[in-house]
Amino acid sequence: MKIADLFKVDGHGVVITGGASGIGLGYAEALAGNGARVTILDVDAQALENETKRLQSAGMDVRGEVVDVTNHPALDKAIDDAARIYGKLDVVFANAGIDPGVGFVGDWVGSDRPRIPEGALENYTDERWNRVIEINMNGVFATIRAAVRHMKPRKFGRIIVTTSLAATRVEPAIGAAYMTAKAGIRNLMKSAALELAAFNITVNAIAPGYIITNIGGGHSKNPVEQKAVAKVTPMHRVGWPEDLYGIALFFASPASEFITGQEVIVDGGLGLGTAD
């Protein structure tokens, strides 16, 4: 088989939640740039309009719809609409997520990491905890559920969940709800993969490390923070959404058709520890 056929996604009907910026937008660029028909779902109406127009002007088959993944009936309808327009639903990226705010220490890296009362467990509000869980975990569950309703009758589908390096290790500068949600959807992915394997539906996860996005007010775009993270990353650089193009295409294409229930970490080696 030729490489072009192995990674072929031409004509695939694709839905991406949280697709108007950052990692989700990277998925959209990778899939639509290789011939897939992509629906971007996002809560940010202005970003959605801007990015949809930009991709369309580049000749990509992309449409957008404003959806909050905590509104499960609206999410169901949006995914139903995409499946109806495309006549099928081949690939879904359950990607939407939010930043959890500060953890119990203040700095992301470094030896001097002061304690932050706001992030301490005794001060962690229900509102903060529930919002992160509702979007980052329950929203993924609802996305998978809606996708399966279309994929199961066809006995075909590719579901890709965005977890995180934070699903595999504790990072004290990140709010506890985030790691809880990401670890939860990591195991949800495995459970769904086991259940759906008999229907030729694969379910896998991409676990990014430190990727430059707008999440959390865009703090990762701070050059000082980037330099500090790059110093402790074995590859000595931070990641960008473009670094996820390849794995997104892999999981969405025939190249991964016998792989399910797996999580691939894309972090430049950050999770391995500091080398030099």
Secondary structure as UniProt FT lines:
FT   HELIX           3..6
FT   TURN            10..11
FT   STRAND          13..17
FT   HELIX           22..32
FT   TURN            33..35
FT   STRAND          37..42
FT   HELIX           45..57
FT   TURN            58..59
FT   STRAND          62..66
FT   TURN            69..70
FT   HELIX           72..86
FT   STRAND          91..94
FT   HELIX           117..119
FT   HELIX           121..123
FT   HELIX           126..133
FT   HELIX           134..138
FT   HELIX           139..154
FT   STRAND          157..162
FT   HELIX           165..167
FT   TURN            172..173
FT   HELIX           176..196
FT   HELIX           197..199
FT   STRAND          201..208
FT   HELIX           215..218
FT   HELIX           219..221
FT   HELIX           223..232
FT   TURN            234..235
FT   HELIX           241..244
FT   HELIX           245..252
FT   HELIX           254..256
FT   TURN            257..258
FT   STRAND          263..266
FT   TURN            268..269
FT   HELIX           270..272
//
